Amino acid sequence: GGTPVAAAPLDLDELTDAVVDSAVRRGVGQFAVLGFSLGTLVAVRAAVRHPERVTALVLTAGFARPDDHLLGLLPGWRAEAPPALHPHIDLVPSLDTTGDLAEVAVPTLVVATTADSMVLPAGSRALAAGIRGARYTEIDSDHVVMVERSEEWLKPVLDFLHPLSLSEGQDGEAE
């Protein structure tokens, strides 16, 4: 909420590098990335651009590239959204991480929201199919599953991340 509105169009690689840099500046050298919606593309790109940093991915209500359904929603969403979100909305049509999926080499959990009115579950299925060894689960929820079905979403996320965290030291560096 404290991030200023972007003065220039957003760029996926710049967003990705900023997320990774933020963790590193806080002393976290290696970490799992949880991406939600547009954040799933940032998470995938982070795993590919920074494989020495990213240890796992959790991708919720995501997509590798926008489908016609999502693209059709953008004009209405932009008209209703606060101006701070406009750069994010304007970025969506240019996004495509389908070529990155096969390069993801970390444990990955994909959570599809099967009643999602914004990002159709096919987007999550494509993520899971494109990432070697990805785990996949579905939750009957609309887009904001962590609010609408918080316990049902949190359980598979923690079950996935907990065994991975057992191999990390307190400073976030893998042992």
N, C-alpha and C positions, 0 to 999 in steps of 0.2 A: 503494500500500500504506500510505502514511502518512496517508491521509485518514481522519478520524474517522467512525464510524458516524453516519448521519444521525439527528438527534433528532426530526425530523418527517418526514412523507411527502415523497418527492421530487416535484419539479415539472420538467417538460421545459424550460420556458423558463428557470427558474432554473439548471438544469444547463448549458444552452447558454450563458447569460450568464457563468457561472462559468468555462467553458472559454475563452471569448473574453477575458474579463478576465485570466485567468492569462497568456495570451500577451502581451497589451498591457502588463501590469505588468512583464513580462520584456523589454520593449522591441521586441517584434515587432508591427509595426503592421498588416501584411498577411501572410496565410499560407494554405497549403492545409490542409484538415482531412481526416484519415483516420479514418473511422468504421468500427468493427467491431461487428456484431450490434446490440445496443441503441444503440451509439454511432453507427450510421448515422442514426438519428432525430435525435440531437443535431447531427450534421454537417449534415443537411438544414436543420434549424431555424436553425443558425448562418448558413448561406448566405442564408437569407431574412431573419432578424432583423438581421444585420450584413453587408450586402452590400459595405460600404466596407472590410471587413476580410478576408473570405474570398475567395481567388483561385481555388480549385479544390477539388473533392471526390473522395475515393476511398472508395467504399462497399463493404465486404466482408461477405458473409454477412448481408445486411441485409433490412429490411422497412420498409414505410411504416406498417403497422398489423399487429398480431398476428393470425394466422389461428387456426382452431380447433385445428390440430395443436399450435402453440406454446402456446396457452392450456391445452391438456390436459396439457402437460408441467410447467406451473408448480407445482402442488401437490407433486409428487415432487421437483422441483428445490429448492423451498423447504425441504422436510424434510431434504434432504441438505446444503444449502449452509450455510456459516458465517453467523452472524447479521449480519455486516457486509454481506452481499449481499442480505439480506431486503428492504431498502427498494428496491433495484433491481428485484427480482423483483416486488414489490408494485406497482411503477409500470407494468409492461408492459401489463396489461389496459386501462389508460386512454389508451394512446398511439395517436395517429393523425396522421400527417403527409401523408396523401394530398392534402390541400388545398394543401400547401406545394410539392409537386413541380413544378407548372407555373410557380412563381415562381423556381425555381432558375435563375440566369443566369450560372453559372460553368462552366468545363469540368469534366466529371464522368466518372469511370470507375467502373463497377459490376462487381464481381467476385462471381460466383455460385459457391457450393460445391455441386456437383451430387450429392454423396453425403451431404449434411448431414442428420443425424438430428434436429436441433433446429430450425433455421430452413430451411424448404424452399426450393429454388431459385426457386419461383414468387415469393417475396418480392423477390428480387433482380431478377427479370424485370419485376415491376411497378414497381420503382424506375426501371429503365432506360427502360421505356416511358413513364413519367410525366414524366421530365426531358428536356426538349428537347435533342437533340444528344448525349445521353449515350453514351459508349462502353461496350460490354458484352463481358465475357469470362467463360468458365466454366472451373473447375478441378475435376477429379474428386477431391474431398476431403470429409471430414467437417467439422464446424463450425470447428475451430481450424486453418484452412488455413495460417496463417503459421508454425505449428509443424510440422504434418503434411507440408506441401509447401512449405517456405519458399522455395526457389529458384524454383519454378514460380509462386509467388504474387508474389515480389519483382520478377521480371522485368517483367511488364506494369505494375506499379505504378511502377517507376523509369522505364520507357520512356514512360509517360504524364506523369510529373512532370518529367522532365529537360528537355524543350523549354520547359516553363512556367517552370522556374527560371532559364533563360538570360536572361529578361527582367527579373529581379529584381536589385536591388543587394545588397550585403553586409548591410545592416541589415534586410533583409526587406521593404523598401518597394519597390513596383513602380516602375520607371523610366518 
